[in-house]
């Protein structure tokens, strides 16, 4: 092993950070160099400190400013654009396609669920330090299923549009939010309906939730 693996913990729940710290510090080759409770804090710490692996939660509560907090996927993308960036290992409760794809597209090397066994967490951190992919079993299974059955798998963009629909947004609002024309939003939705075998926004959202996509 080439020295210690320097790890930054980013999670908005102190008890989760305590649990992660306890597990990881039991490994002789892992050193927790910092803890932050916002996604933005994770980006700043990754820029300021020498870090090998960031353990990143996906959803953070609204910050002190009370506005929408940045997501872990957005922070991951910003961290990956730093000069000499650390690798990001997502550790979260969410195992839906929209969350997993968002994190993988943003450049996370691994994706673990918070109920992963301690040994799995330690080996995932070691893999992430090497830049190797580390996926928890359930997540690997979902990604494999997507590859096997692409016809019914929604693309990341289609999932984004559908997620906005599930929040009750109009096509115009969705277009503005995702920088797409209204016509493009409609065409994405048409593909979504087609793949899910539904005819309405409500059925599309219901079908996607049932399939674990949203």
C-alpha positions as CSV (number, residue, x, y, z in Angstrom):
1,X,0.0,0.0,0.0
2,X,1.3,3.4,-0.9
3,X,0.7,5.2,2.5
4,X,-2.6,6.3,4.0
5,X,-5.8,6.8,2.2
6,X,-7.0,10.3,3.1
7,X,-10.8,10.5,3.3
8,X,-13.2,13.4,3.6
9,X,-16.7,12.7,4.9
10,X,-19.6,14.7,3.5
11,X,-23.0,14.0,5.1
12,X,-25.5,16.3,6.8
13,X,-26.2,13.9,9.6
14,X,-23.6,13.8,12.4
15,X,-24.6,10.4,13.5
16,X,-23.9,9.0,10.0
17,X,-20.5,10.7,9.9
18,X,-19.8,9.2,13.4
19,X,-20.7,5.7,12.1
20,X,-18.6,6.1,8.9
21,X,-15.7,7.4,10.9
22,X,-15.9,4.5,13.4
23,X,-15.9,1.9,10.6
24,X,-13.2,3.5,8.5
25,X,-10.8,4.3,11.4
26,X,-10.8,0.6,12.3
27,X,-8.8,0.2,9.0
28,X,-5.1,0.8,9.5
29,X,-4.6,2.4,6.1
30,X,-7.5,4.9,6.2
31,X,-7.3,8.4,7.7
32,X,-10.3,10.7,8.1
33,X,-8.9,14.1,7.3
34,X,-12.1,16.1,7.4
35,X,-15.9,16.2,7.9
36,X,-18.4,18.5,6.2
37,X,-22.2,18.7,6.4
38,X,-23.0,20.4,3.1
39,X,-22.3,19.6,-0.5
40,X,-20.7,23.0,-1.1
41,X,-18.5,22.4,2.0
42,X,-17.3,19.2,0.4
43,X,-16.2,21.0,-2.8
44,X,-14.3,23.6,-0.7
45,X,-12.6,21.1,1.5
46,X,-11.7,18.9,-1.6
47,X,-10.1,22.0,-3.1
48,X,-8.3,23.1,0.0
49,X,-7.0,19.8,1.4
50,X,-5.1,16.9,0.1
51,X,-7.9,14.2,-0.1
52,X,-7.8,10.8,-1.9
53,X,-11.5,9.9,-1.5
54,X,-14.6,11.9,-0.7
55,X,-17.5,9.9,0.8
56,X,-20.5,11.9,-0.5
57,X,-24.1,11.7,0.5
58,X,-26.6,12.5,-2.3
59,X,-29.1,14.7,-0.5
60,X,-28.3,17.4,2.0
61,X,-30.9,19.4,4.0
62,X,-31.3,23.1,3.1
63,X,-28.3,25.0,4.3
64,X,-28.2,27.8,6.8
65,X,-29.3,30.2,4.1
66,X,-32.5,28.2,3.9
67,X,-32.4,27.8,0.1
68,X,-32.3,24.5,-1.8
69,X,-29.1,22.7,-0.9
70,X,-26.8,21.6,-3.6
71,X,-27.1,17.8,-4.3
72,X,-24.2,15.4,-3.9
73,X,-24.3,14.7,-7.6
74,X,-23.8,18.5,-8.4
75,X,-21.0,18.7,-5.9
76,X,-19.4,15.5,-7.3
77,X,-19.3,17.1,-10.8
78,X,-17.7,20.2,-9.4
79,X,-15.1,18.2,-7.4
80,X,-14.2,16.2,-10.5
81,X,-13.4,19.5,-12.3
82,X,-10.8,20.5,-9.7
83,X,-7.1,20.1,-10.6
84,X,-6.0,16.7,-9.4
85,X,-9.4,15.8,-8.0
86,X,-10.0,13.1,-5.3
87,X,-12.2,10.2,-6.3
88,X,-15.8,10.4,-5.1
89,X,-17.6,7.4,-3.4
90,X,-21.3,8.0,-3.0
91,X,-22.8,6.6,0.3
92,X,-26.5,7.1,0.4
93,X,-29.9,5.7,1.3
94,X,-31.2,6.1,-2.3
95,X,-31.1,3.3,-4.8
96,X,-33.3,4.6,-7.6
97,X,-32.1,4.9,-11.2
98,X,-32.4,8.7,-11.3
99,X,-30.1,9.0,-8.2
100,X,-27.6,6.4,-9.3
101,X,-27.2,7.6,-12.9
102,X,-27.0,11.2,-11.7
103,X,-24.0,10.3,-9.5
104,X,-22.3,8.1,-12.0
105,X,-22.7,10.7,-14.8
106,X,-21.3,13.3,-12.4
107,X,-18.2,11.2,-12.1
108,X,-18.5,9.2,-8.9
109,X,-16.4,6.0,-9.0
110,X,-18.6,4.2,-6.6
111,X,-22.0,4.0,-5.1
112,X,-22.8,2.3,-1.8
113,X,-25.9,2.2,0.3
114,X,-25.7,3.2,3.9
115,X,-26.8,-0.3,5.0
116,X,-23.7,-1.8,3.4
117,X,-21.7,-4.1,5.7
118,X,-18.6,-2.4,7.3
119,X,-16.2,-4.6,5.4
120,X,-17.8,-3.6,2.1
121,X,-17.4,0.1,3.0
122,X,-13.7,-0.3,3.8
123,X,-13.0,-2.3,0.6
124,X,-15.0,0.3,-1.5
125,X,-12.9,3.1,-0.1
126,X,-9.7,1.2,-1.0
127,X,-11.1,0.6,-4.5
128,X,-12.1,4.3,-4.9
129,X,-8.6,5.4,-3.8
130,X,-7.3,3.4,-6.8
131,X,-10.0,4.9,-9.0
132,X,-11.6,1.5,-9.4
133,X,-15.4,1.1,-9.6
134,X,-17.1,0.1,-6.3
135,X,-20.8,-0.6,-6.5
136,X,-22.9,-2.0,-3.8
137,X,-24.6,-5.3,-4.9
138,X,-28.1,-3.8,-5.3
139,X,-26.7,-0.9,-7.4
140,X,-24.6,-3.1,-9.6
141,X,-27.7,-5.2,-10.2
142,X,-29.7,-2.2,-11.3
143,X,-27.0,-1.0,-13.6
144,X,-26.6,-4.4,-15.2
145,X,-30.4,-4.7,-15.6
146,X,-30.3,-1.4,-17.5
147,X,-27.7,-2.7,-19.9
148,X,-29.5,-5.9,-20.5
149,X,-32.9,-4.2,-21.1
150,X,-32.1,-0.8,-22.7
151,X,-35.5,-0.6,-24.4
152,X,-37.4,-0.1,-21.2
153,X,-34.6,1.9,-19.5
154,X,-35.0,5.6,-19.5
155,X,-32.0,7.7,-20.3
156,X,-30.6,10.1,-17.7
157,X,-32.2,13.0,-19.5
158,X,-35.6,11.3,-19.7
159,X,-35.4,10.5,-16.0
160,X,-34.6,14.1,-15.3
161,X,-37.7,15.2,-17.2
162,X,-39.9,12.7,-15.6
163,X,-38.6,13.6,-12.1
164,X,-39.6,17.2,-12.8
165,X,-43.0,16.0,-14.0
166,X,-43.4,14.2,-10.7
167,X,-42.8,17.5,-8.9
168,X,-45.8,18.9,-10.8
169,X,-43.8,21.1,-13.1
170,X,-45.2,22.1,-16.6
171,X,-43.3,21.4,-19.8
172,X,-42.4,25.1,-20.0
173,X,-41.0,25.1,-16.4
174,X,-39.1,21.9,-17.1
175,X,-37.7,23.3,-20.3
176,X,-36.5,26.4,-18.5
177,X,-35.0,24.4,-15.7
178,X,-33.1,21.9,-17.9
179,X,-32.3,24.4,-20.7
180,X,-34.4,22.6,-23.3
181,X,-37.1,23.8,-25.7
182,X,-40.7,22.9,-24.8
183,X,-40.7,20.8,-28.0
184,X,-37.7,18.8,-26.8
185,X,-39.3,18.2,-23.4
186,X,-42.4,16.9,-25.2
187,X,-40.3,14.6,-27.3
188,X,-38.5,13.3,-24.2
189,X,-41.9,12.6,-22.6
190,X,-43.2,10.9,-25.7
191,X,-40.2,8.5,-25.5
192,X,-40.9,8.0,-21.8
193,X,-44.5,7.1,-22.4
194,X,-43.5,4.8,-25.1
195,X,-40.9,2.9,-23.0
196,X,-43.2,2.7,-20.0
197,X,-46.3,1.8,-22.1
198,X,-48.4,4.6,-20.7
199,X,-50.3,7.6,-22.1
200,X,-50.4,10.2,-19.3
201,X,-48.0,12.1,-17.1
202,X,-49.6,10.6,-13.9
203,X,-49.3,7.0,-15.2
204,X,-45.7,7.7,-16.3
205,X,-44.8,8.9,-12.8
206,X,-46.6,6.0,-11.1
207,X,-45.0,3.4,-13.4
208,X,-41.5,4.8,-12.9
209,X,-42.0,4.9,-9.1
210,X,-43.1,1.3,-9.1
211,X,-40.1,0.2,-11.2
212,X,-37.8,2.0,-8.8
213,X,-36.7,4.6,-11.3
214,X,-37.8,7.6,-9.3
